[in-house]
Amino acid sequence: MSIYFDNAATTAPIPEAVAAASAAMGEVFGNPSSLHEEGRKARELLEGARNEVALSLGCQPDRVFFTSGGSESINTAIRGAAMKNRHLGRRIISTAIEHDAVLNTLKELKNEGFEVILIPPERDGSVRAERVLEAVTADTALVSMQGINNETGAVLPYAHVAAEYKRICPQGLFHLDGVQNFLKRPMTLENVDMASVSAHKIGGLKGCGALYIKKGLTLRPMIYGGGQEKGMRSGTEGMPQIAAFGAACKARRESMEQNAAHMAEIKAFIIKTAREKGWTVNTPENSADHVVNLSTCRGRSEVYIRVLSDEGIYVSGGSACARGKASHVLEAMRLPKKNIDAALRVSLCPESCMEDAVIFCEALDNASKMF
């Protein structure tokens, strides 16, 4: 038996993505920059994948730039925007529950003289738009927000914040970390200048992501070289990963609404069972369909993870990047220590099933009786 409920960390590549990657490693193996026939075929594959990502984002293909993943896209967007807008001011606003790729980039910018303001969440994990906007001034260079929190599934009010921020500070730039949003929940790019997405969160392969950059905006690249991706990201494109990304986008886009309803049903069952068992649910109301954070409030999460893993059930204690450290998200929510110590993140994908959720809840209940 194997039950994989850690899809916010990574997803299993779906068959469409594997087939596309295989083709890019076989019959279409050329360098997209080459002028001969093999290069032309690879270039067509590259642009076809770009078109699929663009359709999924709701933008023009020339606004999509391939990267090595969400972290690179985030770093490029945030650092590029900060440098682009430093004439406007050095204030950057984000939230205290962002992914480490955002928080650590902001930490470095703070060391370089930028003023970084992190808005704390409410006790339920949600973020109030009003609290973010209270920090906005006319010299705010950048606002960066998640669409969905990767640890609790909280849905952040990025669209409202972006619109009001642009009204207060028309020259300000807004970055959306859309890694957990993308093709799981509708995502608007209105008033968004840059958006980061990742392939391996939607059934694609690791090592690939994309950055949306609004038309008319130019950013300083992080990687220089042969000028690929219109100079935004030099280096020969990783065609197997990119082809797989395009195929995953097409498959997930065509079934997004159905997938969301399916995951929401499983999540609702897990929450209902958790409350019946007296466990604490650390996920706010109206959260994303694919993530639920809960705590038995007894023992430690790493013990549960090991016990469940021995039974072939795979969950996490939070972000995979934390590697066992206490969750900065749950700490920012000011939860009791016992809740944080025993917290588990259950994250679903369209292939998750209700039977697995039943087995997981029973196994967690049994494990909690050890304490």
Contacts in CASP RR format, 6 or more apart in sequence:
PFRMAT RR
TARGET T0000
AUTHOR 0000-0000-0000
METHOD contacts of the structure
MODEL  1
MSIYFDNAATTAPIPEAVAAASAAMGEVFGNPSSLHEEGRKARELLEGAR
NEVALSLGCQPDRVFFTSGGSESINTAIRGAAMKNRHLGRRIISTAIEHD
AVLNTLKELKNEGFEVILIPPERDGSVRAERVLEAVTADTALVSMQGINN
ETGAVLPYAHVAAEYKRICPQGLFHLDGVQNFLKRPMTLENVDMASVSAH
KIGGLKGCGALYIKKGLTLRPMIYGGGQEKGMRSGTEGMPQIAAFGAACK
ARRESMEQNAAHMAEIKAFIIKTAREKGWTVNTPENSADHVVNLSTCRGR
SEVYIRVLSDEGIYVSGGSACARGKASHVLEAMRLPKKNIDAALRVSLCP
ESCMEDAVIFCEALDNASKMF
1 311 0 8 1.000
1 312 0 8 1.000
1 313 0 8 1.000
1 359 0 8 1.000
2 312 0 8 1.000
2 314 0 8 1.000
3 312 0 8 1.000
3 313 0 8 1.000
3 314 0 8 1.000
3 356 0 8 1.000
3 359 0 8 1.000
3 360 0 8 1.000
4 12 0 8 1.000
4 314 0 8 1.000
5 313 0 8 1.000
5 314 0 8 1.000
5 315 0 8 1.000
5 346 0 8 1.000
5 347 0 8 1.000
5 348 0 8 1.000
5 352 0 8 1.000
5 356 0 8 1.000
5 360 0 8 1.000
6 314 0 8 1.000
6 315 0 8 1.000
6 316 0 8 1.000
6 320 0 8 1.000
6 345 0 8 1.000
6 347 0 8 1.000
7 201 0 8 1.000
7 290 0 8 1.000
7 347 0 8 1.000
7 348 0 8 1.000
7 349 0 8 1.000
7 352 0 8 1.000
8 150 0 8 1.000
8 151 0 8 1.000
8 180 0 8 1.000
8 201 0 8 1.000
8 290 0 8 1.000
8 291 0 8 1.000
8 316 0 8 1.000
8 319 0 8 1.000
8 345 0 8 1.000
8 347 0 8 1.000
9 316 0 8 1.000
9 319 0 8 1.000
9 320 0 8 1.000
9 347 0 8 1.000
10 200 0 8 1.000
10 201 0 8 1.000
10 206 0 8 1.000
10 320 0 8 1.000
11 200 0 8 1.000
11 201 0 8 1.000
11 202 0 8 1.000
11 203 0 8 1.000
11 204 0 8 1.000
11 349 0 8 1.000
12 203 0 8 1.000
12 349 0 8 1.000
12 351 0 8 1.000
13 21 0 8 1.000
13 200 0 8 1.000
13 203 0 8 1.000
13 204 0 8 1.000
13 205 0 8 1.000
13 244 0 8 1.000
13 248 0 8 1.000
14 203 0 8 1.000
14 204 0 8 1.000
14 247 0 8 1.000
14 248 0 8 1.000
14 251 0 8 1.000
14 252 0 8 1.000
14 351 0 8 1.000
16 247 0 8 1.000
16 248 0 8 1.000
16 250 0 8 1.000
16 251 0 8 1.000
17 199 0 8 1.000
17 203 0 8 1.000
17 204 0 8 1.000
17 205 0 8 1.000
17 244 0 8 1.000
17 245 0 8 1.000
17 246 0 8 1.000
17 247 0 8 1.000
17 248 0 8 1.000
17 251 0 8 1.000
18 244 0 8 1.000
19 247 0 8 1.000
20 49 0 8 1.000
20 240 0 8 1.000
20 243 0 8 1.000
20 244 0 8 1.000
20 246 0 8 1.000
20 247 0 8 1.000
21 205 0 8 1.000
21 240 0 8 1.000
21 241 0 8 1.000
21 243 0 8 1.000
21 244 0 8 1.000
22 240 0 8 1.000
23 45 0 8 1.000
23 243 0 8 1.000
24 42 0 8 1.000
24 45 0 8 1.000
24 239 0 8 1.000
24 240 0 8 1.000
24 242 0 8 1.000
24 243 0 8 1.000
24 244 0 8 1.000
25 240 0 8 1.000
28 38 0 8 1.000
28 41 0 8 1.000
28 42 0 8 1.000
28 45 0 8 1.000
28 239 0 8 1.000
28 243 0 8 1.000
29 38 0 8 1.000
29 42 0 8 1.000
29 239 0 8 1.000
30 38 0 8 1.000
30 39 0 8 1.000
30 41 0 8 1.000
30 42 0 8 1.000
30 239 0 8 1.000
31 38 0 8 1.000
31 39 0 8 1.000
31 42 0 8 1.000
31 236 0 8 1.000
32 39 0 8 1.000
32 42 0 8 1.000
32 43 0 8 1.000
32 45 0 8 1.000
32 46 0 8 1.000
32 228 0 8 1.000
32 236 0 8 1.000
32 237 0 8 1.000
32 239 0 8 1.000
33 39 0 8 1.000
33 43 0 8 1.000
33 226 0 8 1.000
33 228 0 8 1.000
33 236 0 8 1.000
34 42 0 8 1.000
42 239 0 8 1.000
45 239 0 8 1.000
45 242 0 8 1.000
45 243 0 8 1.000
46 237 0 8 1.000
46 239 0 8 1.000
46 242 0 8 1.000
47 61 0 8 1.000
48 246 0 8 1.000
49 242 0 8 1.000
49 243 0 8 1.000
49 245 0 8 1.000
49 246 0 8 1.000
49 247 0 8 1.000
49 249 0 8 1.000
50 61 0 8 1.000
50 64 0 8 1.000
50 66 0 8 1.000
50 242 0 8 1.000
51 61 0 8 1.000
52 245 0 8 1.000
52 246 0 8 1.000
52 247 0 8 1.000
52 249 0 8 1.000
52 250 0 8 1.000
52 253 0 8 1.000
53 61 0 8 1.000
53 64 0 8 1.000
53 197 0 8 1.000
53 210 0 8 1.000
53 245 0 8 1.000
53 246 0 8 1.000
53 249 0 8 1.000
54 60 0 8 1.000
54 61 0 8 1.000
54 63 0 8 1.000
54 64 0 8 1.000
55 249 0 8 1.000
55 250 0 8 1.000
55 253 0 8 1.000
56 182 0 8 1.000
56 183 0 8 1.000
56 249 0 8 1.000
56 250 0 8 1.000
56 252 0 8 1.000
56 253 0 8 1.000
57 63 0 8 1.000
57 64 0 8 1.000
57 182 0 8 1.000
57 187 0 8 1.000
57 189 0 8 1.000
57 195 0 8 1.000
57 197 0 8 1.000
57 210 0 8 1.000
57 212 0 8 1.000
58 189 0 8 1.000
59 189 0 8 1.000
59 212 0 8 1.000
60 215 0 8 1.000
62 215 0 8 1.000
62 230 0 8 1.000
63 212 0 8 1.000
63 213 0 8 1.000
63 214 0 8 1.000
63 215 0 8 1.000
64 210 0 8 1.000
64 211 0 8 1.000
64 212 0 8 1.000
65 210 0 8 1.000
65 211 0 8 1.000
65 212 0 8 1.000
65 213 0 8 1.000
65 229 0 8 1.000
65 230 0 8 1.000
65 232 0 8 1.000
65 233 0 8 1.000
66 208 0 8 1.000
66 209 0 8 1.000
66 210 0 8 1.000
66 229 0 8 1.000
66 233 0 8 1.000
66 237 0 8 1.000
66 238 0 8 1.000
66 242 0 8 1.000
66 245 0 8 1.000
67 73 0 8 1.000
67 76 0 8 1.000
67 208 0 8 1.000
67 209 0 8 1.000
67 210 0 8 1.000
67 211 0 8 1.000
67 233 0 8 1.000
68 207 0 8 1.000
68 208 0 8 1.000
68 209 0 8 1.000
69 198 0 8 1.000
69 199 0 8 1.000
69 200 0 8 1.000
69 207 0 8 1.000
69 208 0 8 1.000
69 209 0 8 1.000
69 210 0 8 1.000
70 101 0 8 1.000
70 179 0 8 1.000
70 196 0 8 1.000
70 197 0 8 1.000
70 198 0 8 1.000
70 209 0 8 1.000
71 101 0 8 1.000
72 209 0 8 1.000
72 211 0 8 1.000
72 222 0 8 1.000
72 233 0 8 1.000
73 196 0 8 1.000
73 197 0 8 1.000
73 198 0 8 1.000
73 209 0 8 1.000
73 210 0 8 1.000
73 211 0 8 1.000
74 99 0 8 1.000
74 101 0 8 1.000
74 102 0 8 1.000
74 105 0 8 1.000
74 175 0 8 1.000
74 177 0 8 1.000
74 196 0 8 1.000
75 101 0 8 1.000
75 105 0 8 1.000
75 222 0 8 1.000
76 211 0 8 1.000
76 219 0 8 1.000
76 221 0 8 1.000
76 222 0 8 1.000
76 232 0 8 1.000
76 233 0 8 1.000
77 144 0 8 1.000
77 175 0 8 1.000
77 194 0 8 1.000
77 195 0 8 1.000
77 196 0 8 1.000
77 211 0 8 1.000
77 213 0 8 1.000
77 219 0 8 1.000
78 92 0 8 1.000
78 102 0 8 1.000
78 105 0 8 1.000
78 106 0 8 1.000
78 109 0 8 1.000
78 142 0 8 1.000
78 144 0 8 1.000
78 175 0 8 1.000
79 105 0 8 1.000
79 109 0 8 1.000
79 220 0 8 1.000
79 222 0 8 1.000
80 219 0 8 1.000
80 220 0 8 1.000
81 141 0 8 1.000
81 142 0 8 1.000
81 173 0 8 1.000
81 175 0 8 1.000
81 193 0 8 1.000
81 194 0 8 1.000
81 219 0 8 1.000
82 92 0 8 1.000
82 109 0 8 1.000
82 114 0 8 1.000
82 141 0 8 1.000
82 142 0 8 1.000
83 219 0 8 1.000
83 220 0 8 1.000
84 173 0 8 1.000
84 217 0 8 1.000
84 218 0 8 1.000
84 219 0 8 1.000
84 220 0 8 1.000
85 141 0 8 1.000
85 142 0 8 1.000
85 171 0 8 1.000
85 172 0 8 1.000
85 173 0 8 1.000
86 141 0 8 1.000
88 139 0 8 1.000
88 140 0 8 1.000
88 141 0 8 1.000
88 169 0 8 1.000
88 171 0 8 1.000
88 172 0 8 1.000
89 139 0 8 1.000
89 140 0 8 1.000
89 141 0 8 1.000
90 113 0 8 1.000
90 114 0 8 1.000
90 115 0 8 1.000
90 139 0 8 1.000
90 141 0 8 1.000
91 114 0 8 1.000
91 115 0 8 1.000
91 117 0 8 1.000
91 137 0 8 1.000
91 139 0 8 1.000
91 140 0 8 1.000
91 141 0 8 1.000
92 106 0 8 1.000
92 109 0 8 1.000
92 114 0 8 1.000
92 115 0 8 1.000
92 116 0 8 1.000
92 117 0 8 1.000
92 140 0 8 1.000
92 141 0 8 1.000
92 142 0 8 1.000
92 143 0 8 1.000
92 144 0 8 1.000
93 117 0 8 1.000
93 119 0 8 1.000
93 132 0 8 1.000
93 135 0 8 1.000
93 136 0 8 1.000
93 140 0 8 1.000
93 142 0 8 1.000
93 143 0 8 1.000
93 144 0 8 1.000
94 102 0 8 1.000
94 103 0 8 1.000
94 106 0 8 1.000
94 116 0 8 1.000
94 117 0 8 1.000
94 118 0 8 1.000
94 119 0 8 1.000
94 143 0 8 1.000
94 144 0 8 1.000
94 145 0 8 1.000
95 118 0 8 1.000
95 119 0 8 1.000
95 120 0 8 1.000
95 121 0 8 1.000
95 127 0 8 1.000
95 132 0 8 1.000
95 145 0 8 1.000
95 146 0 8 1.000
95 156 0 8 1.000
96 118 0 8 1.000
96 119 0 8 1.000
96 120 0 8 1.000
96 121 0 8 1.000
96 328 0 8 1.000
96 332 0 8 1.000
97 121 0 8 1.000
97 125 0 8 1.000
97 127 0 8 1.000
97 146 0 8 1.000
97 149 0 8 1.000
97 151 0 8 1.000
97 152 0 8 1.000
97 154 0 8 1.000
97 328 0 8 1.000
97 329 0 8 1.000
97 332 0 8 1.000
97 333 0 8 1.000
98 106 0 8 1.000
98 118 0 8 1.000
98 144 0 8 1.000
98 145 0 8 1.000
98 146 0 8 1.000
98 177 0 8 1.000
99 146 0 8 1.000
99 150 0 8 1.000
99 177 0 8 1.000
99 179 0 8 1.000
99 319 0 8 1.000
99 321 0 8 1.000
100 319 0 8 1.000
100 321 0 8 1.000
100 322 0 8 1.000
101 177 0 8 1.000
101 321 0 8 1.000
102 144 0 8 1.000
102 146 0 8 1.000
102 177 0 8 1.000
103 118 0 8 1.000
103 328 0 8 1.000
106 114 0 8 1.000
106 116 0 8 1.000
106 118 0 8 1.000
106 144 0 8 1.000
107 116 0 8 1.000
109 116 0 8 1.000
110 116 0 8 1.000
114 141 0 8 1.000
117 135 0 8 1.000
119 127 0 8 1.000
119 131 0 8 1.000
119 132 0 8 1.000
119 135 0 8 1.000
120 131 0 8 1.000
120 332 0 8 1.000
121 127 0 8 1.000
121 154 0 8 1.000
121 329 0 8 1.000
121 332 0 8 1.000
121 333 0 8 1.000
122 128 0 8 1.000
122 284 0 8 1.000
122 333 0 8 1.000
123 333 0 8 1.000
123 334 0 8 1.000
123 335 0 8 1.000
124 284 0 8 1.000
124 285 0 8 1.000
124 333 0 8 1.000
125 149 0 8 1.000
125 152 0 8 1.000
125 154 0 8 1.000
125 282 0 8 1.000
125 284 0 8 1.000
125 329 0 8 1.000
125 333 0 8 1.000
126 154 0 8 1.000
126 155 0 8 1.000
126 156 0 8 1.000
126 284 0 8 1.000
127 145 0 8 1.000
127 154 0 8 1.000
127 156 0 8 1.000
127 157 0 8 1.000
128 157 0 8 1.000
129 157 0 8 1.000
129 160 0 8 1.000
129 161 0 8 1.000
129 164 0 8 1.000
132 143 0 8 1.000
132 145 0 8 1.000
132 157 0 8 1.000
132 161 0 8 1.000
133 161 0 8 1.000
133 164 0 8 1.000
133 165 0 8 1.000
133 168 0 8 1.000
136 143 0 8 1.000
136 164 0 8 1.000
136 165 0 8 1.000
136 168 0 8 1.000
136 169 0 8 1.000
137 168 0 8 1.000
137 169 0 8 1.000
138 168 0 8 1.000
138 169 0 8 1.000
139 169 0 8 1.000
140 165 0 8 1.000
140 168 0 8 1.000
140 169 0 8 1.000
140 172 0 8 1.000
141 172 0 8 1.000
141 173 0 8 1.000
142 172 0 8 1.000
142 173 0 8 1.000
142 174 0 8 1.000
142 175 0 8 1.000
143 161 0 8 1.000
143 162 0 8 1.000
143 165 0 8 1.000
143 172 0 8 1.000
143 173 0 8 1.000
143 174 0 8 1.000
143 175 0 8 1.000
144 174 0 8 1.000
144 175 0 8 1.000
144 176 0 8 1.000
144 177 0 8 1.000
145 156 0 8 1.000
145 158 0 8 1.000
145 161 0 8 1.000
145 162 0 8 1.000
145 174 0 8 1.000
145 175 0 8 1.000
145 176 0 8 1.000
145 177 0 8 1.000
146 156 0 8 1.000
146 158 0 8 1.000
146 176 0 8 1.000
146 177 0 8 1.000
146 178 0 8 1.000
146 179 0 8 1.000
146 180 0 8 1.000
146 181 0 8 1.000
147 155 0 8 1.000
147 156 0 8 1.000
147 158 0 8 1.000
147 176 0 8 1.000
147 177 0 8 1.000
147 178 0 8 1.000
147 180 0 8 1.000
147 181 0 8 1.000
147 187 0 8 1.000
148 154 0 8 1.000
148 155 0 8 1.000
148 156 0 8 1.000
148 178 0 8 1.000
148 180 0 8 1.000
148 181 0 8 1.000
148 184 0 8 1.000
148 185 0 8 1.000
148 287 0 8 1.000
148 288 0 8 1.000
148 291 0 8 1.000
149 156 0 8 1.000
149 180 0 8 1.000
149 291 0 8 1.000
149 329 0 8 1.000
150 179 0 8 1.000
150 180 0 8 1.000
150 291 0 8 1.000
150 318 0 8 1.000
150 319 0 8 1.000
151 291 0 8 1.000
151 293 0 8 1.000
151 318 0 8 1.000
151 319 0 8 1.000
151 327 0 8 1.000
151 329 0 8 1.000
151 330 0 8 1.000
151 345 0 8 1.000
152 282 0 8 1.000
152 283 0 8 1.000
152 284 0 8 1.000
152 287 0 8 1.000
152 291 0 8 1.000
152 293 0 8 1.000
152 329 0 8 1.000
152 330 0 8 1.000
152 333 0 8 1.000
152 345 0 8 1.000
153 180 0 8 1.000
153 283 0 8 1.000
153 284 0 8 1.000
153 287 0 8 1.000
153 288 0 8 1.000
153 290 0 8 1.000
153 291 0 8 1.000
153 292 0 8 1.000
153 293 0 8 1.000
154 283 0 8 1.000
154 284 0 8 1.000
154 287 0 8 1.000
154 288 0 8 1.000
155 185 0 8 1.000
155 286 0 8 1.000
155 287 0 8 1.000
155 288 0 8 1.000
158 174 0 8 1.000
158 176 0 8 1.000
158 192 0 8 1.000
159 188 0 8 1.000
159 190 0 8 1.000
159 191 0 8 1.000
161 174 0 8 1.000
162 174 0 8 1.000
162 176 0 8 1.000
162 190 0 8 1.000
162 191 0 8 1.000
162 192 0 8 1.000
163 190 0 8 1.000
163 191 0 8 1.000
165 172 0 8 1.000
165 174 0 8 1.000
165 191 0 8 1.000
166 172 0 8 1.000
166 174 0 8 1.000
166 191 0 8 1.000
172 193 0 8 1.000
173 193 0 8 1.000
173 194 0 8 1.000
173 217 0 8 1.000
174 191 0 8 1.000
174 192 0 8 1.000
174 193 0 8 1.000
174 194 0 8 1.000
175 192 0 8 1.000
175 193 0 8 1.000
175 194 0 8 1.000
175 195 0 8 1.000
175 196 0 8 1.000
176 187 0 8 1.000
176 189 0 8 1.000
176 192 0 8 1.000
176 194 0 8 1.000
176 195 0 8 1.000
176 196 0 8 1.000
177 195 0 8 1.000
177 196 0 8 1.000
178 187 0 8 1.000
178 195 0 8 1.000
178 196 0 8 1.000
178 197 0 8 1.000
179 196 0 8 1.000
179 197 0 8 1.000
179 198 0 8 1.000
179 201 0 8 1.000
180 201 0 8 1.000
180 288 0 8 1.000
180 290 0 8 1.000
180 291 0 8 1.000
181 187 0 8 1.000
181 288 0 8 1.000
182 197 0 8 1.000
182 198 0 8 1.000
182 201 0 8 1.000
182 202 0 8 1.000
183 202 0 8 1.000
183 249 0 8 1.000
183 252 0 8 1.000
183 253 0 8 1.000
183 256 0 8 1.000
184 202 0 8 1.000
184 256 0 8 1.000
184 259 0 8 1.000
184 260 0 8 1.000
184 263 0 8 1.000
184 288 0 8 1.000
184 289 0 8 1.000
184 290 0 8 1.000
185 260 0 8 1.000
185 288 0 8 1.000
185 289 0 8 1.000
187 195 0 8 1.000
189 195 0 8 1.000
189 212 0 8 1.000
189 214 0 8 1.000
192 212 0 8 1.000
192 214 0 8 1.000
193 213 0 8 1.000
193 214 0 8 1.000
193 217 0 8 1.000
194 211 0 8 1.000
194 212 0 8 1.000
194 213 0 8 1.000
194 214 0 8 1.000
194 217 0 8 1.000
194 219 0 8 1.000
195 211 0 8 1.000
195 212 0 8 1.000
196 209 0 8 1.000
196 210 0 8 1.000
196 211 0 8 1.000
196 212 0 8 1.000
197 209 0 8 1.000
197 210 0 8 1.000
197 211 0 8 1.000
197 212 0 8 1.000
198 208 0 8 1.000
198 209 0 8 1.000
199 205 0 8 1.000
199 206 0 8 1.000
199 207 0 8 1.000
199 208 0 8 1.000
199 209 0 8 1.000
199 210 0 8 1.000
199 241 0 8 1.000
199 244 0 8 1.000
199 245 0 8 1.000
199 248 0 8 1.000
200 206 0 8 1.000
200 207 0 8 1.000
200 208 0 8 1.000
202 248 0 8 1.000
202 249 0 8 1.000
202 252 0 8 1.000
203 248 0 8 1.000
203 252 0 8 1.000
203 349 0 8 1.000
204 241 0 8 1.000
204 244 0 8 1.000
204 245 0 8 1.000
204 247 0 8 1.000
204 248 0 8 1.000
205 240 0 8 1.000
205 241 0 8 1.000
205 244 0 8 1.000
205 245 0 8 1.000
206 241 0 8 1.000
207 241 0 8 1.000
208 238 0 8 1.000
208 241 0 8 1.000
208 242 0 8 1.000
208 244 0 8 1.000
208 245 0 8 1.000
209 245 0 8 1.000
210 245 0 8 1.000
211 232 0 8 1.000
211 233 0 8 1.000
213 219 0 8 1.000
213 232 0 8 1.000
219 232 0 8 1.000
221 231 0 8 1.000
221 232 0 8 1.000
221 233 0 8 1.000
221 234 0 8 1.000
222 233 0 8 1.000
223 233 0 8 1.000
223 234 0 8 1.000
223 235 0 8 1.000
224 234 0 8 1.000
225 234 0 8 1.000
225 235 0 8 1.000
226 234 0 8 1.000
226 235 0 8 1.000
227 234 0 8 1.000
227 235 0 8 1.000
228 234 0 8 1.000
228 235 0 8 1.000
228 236 0 8 1.000
228 237 0 8 1.000
229 237 0 8 1.000
252 259 0 8 1.000
252 350 0 8 1.000
255 350 0 8 1.000
259 350 0 8 1.000
260 289 0 8 1.000
261 289 0 8 1.000
262 350 0 8 1.000
262 352 0 8 1.000
263 289 0 8 1.000
263 290 0 8 1.000
263 348 0 8 1.000
263 349 0 8 1.000
263 350 0 8 1.000
263 352 0 8 1.000
264 289 0 8 1.000
265 354 0 8 1.000
266 348 0 8 1.000
266 352 0 8 1.000
266 353 0 8 1.000
266 354 0 8 1.000
266 357 0 8 1.000
267 289 0 8 1.000
267 290 0 8 1.000
267 291 0 8 1.000
267 292 0 8 1.000
267 348 0 8 1.000
269 354 0 8 1.000
269 357 0 8 1.000
269 358 0 8 1.000
269 361 0 8 1.000
270 292 0 8 1.000
270 294 0 8 1.000
270 346 0 8 1.000
270 357 0 8 1.000
270 360 0 8 1.000
270 361 0 8 1.000
271 281 0 8 1.000
271 283 0 8 1.000
271 292 0 8 1.000
271 294 0 8 1.000
273 361 0 8 1.000
274 280 0 8 1.000
274 281 0 8 1.000
274 292 0 8 1.000
274 294 0 8 1.000
274 361 0 8 1.000
275 281 0 8 1.000
277 296 0 8 1.000
277 361 0 8 1.000
277 365 0 8 1.000
277 368 0 8 1.000
279 294 0 8 1.000
279 295 0 8 1.000
279 296 0 8 1.000
279 297 0 8 1.000
279 368 0 8 1.000
280 294 0 8 1.000
280 295 0 8 1.000
280 296 0 8 1.000
280 297 0 8 1.000
280 339 0 8 1.000
281 292 0 8 1.000
281 293 0 8 1.000
281 294 0 8 1.000
282 293 0 8 1.000
282 294 0 8 1.000
282 295 0 8 1.000
282 330 0 8 1.000
282 333 0 8 1.000
282 335 0 8 1.000
282 339 0 8 1.000
282 343 0 8 1.000
283 291 0 8 1.000
283 292 0 8 1.000
283 293 0 8 1.000
283 294 0 8 1.000
289 348 0 8 1.000
290 347 0 8 1.000
290 348 0 8 1.000
290 349 0 8 1.000
291 345 0 8 1.000
291 346 0 8 1.000
291 347 0 8 1.000
291 348 0 8 1.000
292 345 0 8 1.000
292 346 0 8 1.000
292 347 0 8 1.000
293 318 0 8 1.000
293 330 0 8 1.000
293 343 0 8 1.000
293 344 0 8 1.000
293 345 0 8 1.000
293 346 0 8 1.000
294 343 0 8 1.000
294 344 0 8 1.000
294 346 0 8 1.000
295 338 0 8 1.000
295 339 0 8 1.000
295 340 0 8 1.000
295 342 0 8 1.000
295 343 0 8 1.000
295 344 0 8 1.000
296 304 0 8 1.000
296 342 0 8 1.000
296 364 0 8 1.000
296 368 0 8 1.000
296 371 0 8 1.000
297 336 0 8 1.000
297 338 0 8 1.000
297 339 0 8 1.000
297 342 0 8 1.000
298 338 0 8 1.000
298 342 0 8 1.000
298 368 0 8 1.000
298 371 0 8 1.000
299 338 0 8 1.000
299 341 0 8 1.000
299 342 0 8 1.000
299 371 0 8 1.000
300 341 0 8 1.000
300 342 0 8 1.000
301 317 0 8 1.000
301 318 0 8 1.000
301 324 0 8 1.000
301 341 0 8 1.000
301 342 0 8 1.000
301 343 0 8 1.000
301 344 0 8 1.000
302 317 0 8 1.000
302 324 0 8 1.000
303 367 0 8 1.000
303 370 0 8 1.000
304 315 0 8 1.000
304 342 0 8 1.000
304 344 0 8 1.000
304 364 0 8 1.000
304 367 0 8 1.000
304 368 0 8 1.000
305 315 0 8 1.000
305 316 0 8 1.000
305 317 0 8 1.000
305 344 0 8 1.000
307 363 0 8 1.000
307 367 0 8 1.000
307 370 0 8 1.000
308 314 0 8 1.000
308 315 0 8 1.000
308 360 0 8 1.000
308 363 0 8 1.000
308 364 0 8 1.000
308 367 0 8 1.000
311 363 0 8 1.000
313 359 0 8 1.000
313 360 0 8 1.000
313 363 0 8 1.000
315 344 0 8 1.000
315 345 0 8 1.000
315 346 0 8 1.000
315 347 0 8 1.000
315 360 0 8 1.000
316 344 0 8 1.000
316 345 0 8 1.000
316 347 0 8 1.000
317 324 0 8 1.000
317 327 0 8 1.000
317 343 0 8 1.000
317 344 0 8 1.000
317 345 0 8 1.000
318 327 0 8 1.000
318 329 0 8 1.000
318 343 0 8 1.000
318 344 0 8 1.000
318 345 0 8 1.000
319 327 0 8 1.000
319 329 0 8 1.000
322 328 0 8 1.000
326 340 0 8 1.000
326 341 0 8 1.000
327 340 0 8 1.000
327 343 0 8 1.000
330 339 0 8 1.000
330 340 0 8 1.000
330 343 0 8 1.000
331 340 0 8 1.000
335 343 0 8 1.000
344 364 0 8 1.000
346 360 0 8 1.000
END
